[in-house]
Amino acid sequence: MTQSTSNSIASSLFEPFRYGSLALQNRIVMAPMTRTFSPGGVPGADVAAYYRRRAQGGVGLILTEGTWIPHASASNEDNAPRFYGDDALNGWRAVVDAVHAAGSKIMPQLWHVGLTHRPKAANIYDDVAEDFSARLSPSGFVGVGDRIAEGMSIADGEAIIAAYAEAAATARQVGFDGVEIHGAHGYLVDQFFWSETNRRDDRWGGRALGERAAFGVDLIRAIRGAVGPDFPIILRFSQWKLQDFAARLAETPEELATLLCPLADAGVNIFHASQRRFWSPEFDGSPLNLAGWAKKLTGKPSITVGSVGLDKEMLETGADPQTQAQVGAIDGLIEMLERGDFDLVAVGRALIADAEWPQKVRDGRFGDLKPFDAGLLAALI
C-alpha cells in the first residue's frame, strides 16, 4: 500500500450512490468512531460541529459514534452519547440539522456492549436497582473460555430487541437518514454470532453459525417493523473481536452465507464489513475482501473499511503519540471499487486527521493530506 496515487484515479469515489430511499452525493462514508465528548450521554454543540466539519469536507454519509439504546444495561461509558431522553435527543437533532445543512446524510450507530457493560453508567436509568451484570451476553462468556456470568434470559433478550426497535423508530422521528446496528467486534449482537460466547441450546443458539444468526434475525425484523419498509438499515459485522483479533465467525464463503443471507432477508439493506486492513482477502482462492463477499453472497450493497488512506492499521500505531500512520495510497482501493467488489468506502482515522480528506482526494491534492498520529485520538477535533 505504498504506491503513489494519481490525481485522476479517485473519480469513482465521487460517483453518486442510490439504493432505495438512500441517495448519497458520493461513495465516502465516515466510519463510526467512539468518542467520549458527550457528558452524561448528551451530545452538545461541539459534537454537532465535529460532524458538520466532516460533512463540509465532502463526506457522503456519516455514521455516528456508537450511541446507547434505551436499555439500562447498554452502556459502559458515562460520556459516550445515548439515544434516549429529551436532552440527548435534542442534541442529536442539532447534529442532524448541522450535517444536513452541509449537504451530507447521517445515521446513528445503535449499540449495546453486552458483557463489557459497566453498572451505573450515567443515563436516565440510574435509579434502576436491578443488576443486569449476570445476564448480559448469550451464555455469560466474555471471550475464549472466560465465563463470568450466567447468560441472558429470553425475556431479557426480547426487552433488548424492543429497545433497539424503539431507538430505530426514534432515529426516523429525529430526522436521521437510516440506522446502523453495531453487530461487530464482540459486543452484544456479535456475541450471539460467535461460537465462543454463544453456547445456548435454545432458539438463539446452536453449533452452526446459521443457527446462531437467529437473535440478529429477530432483532432486524423488529427494527424493520418499527421503521417501515423504506428506512435504510445497515448492519456492521466483523470476523475479529476485541477479545480475540484472530477470531473468525466463518471459515468459508458458504458458512458466511448462512449468517448474512438470513439477515438480508430479515431487512438489512447494506452490510458494513469491518476489517482492520481493507486490502486483505478474506478467504483463500479469491481477491475479495470481507465486504466483497458480503455483496456477492447477499446481493446487497456493502461498505468496506480498514485503514483507508493510511499505511498502518490501528494496532500498529497503538497509543504512542509519537507513532504515526503516514498517508497511504488508495490505488488498490479504487481498483476494488471499480470492479464492483463493494459500493461504499468508510474512512476512519484519516478523517480524524483531516476533515477535508474527501475534498483533497477529489481535487487530487494528495500531497496535502495529513498523517495520523495516536495523539489525535485525545482530541478528535
Secondary structure, 3 states (H helix, E strand, C coil): CCCCCCCCHHHHHHCCEEECCEEECCCEEECCCCCCCCHHHCCCHHHHHHHHHHHHCCCCEEEEEEEECCCCCCCCCCCCCECCCHHHHHHHHHHHHHHHHCCCEEEEEEECCHHHCCCCCCCCCCCCCCCCCCCCCCCCEEECCEECCCCCCHHHHHHHHHHHHHHHHHHHHHCCCCEEEEEEECCHHHHHHCCCCCCCCCCCCCCCHHHHCHHHHHHHHHHHHHHCCCCCEEEEEEEEECCECCCCCCCCHHHHHHHHHHHHHHCCCEEEEECCCCCCCCCCCCCCCHHHHHHHHHCCCEEEECCCCECCCHHHHCCCCCCEECECCCHHHHHHHHCCCCCEEEECHHHHHCCCHHHHHHCCCHHHCCCEEHHHHHCCC
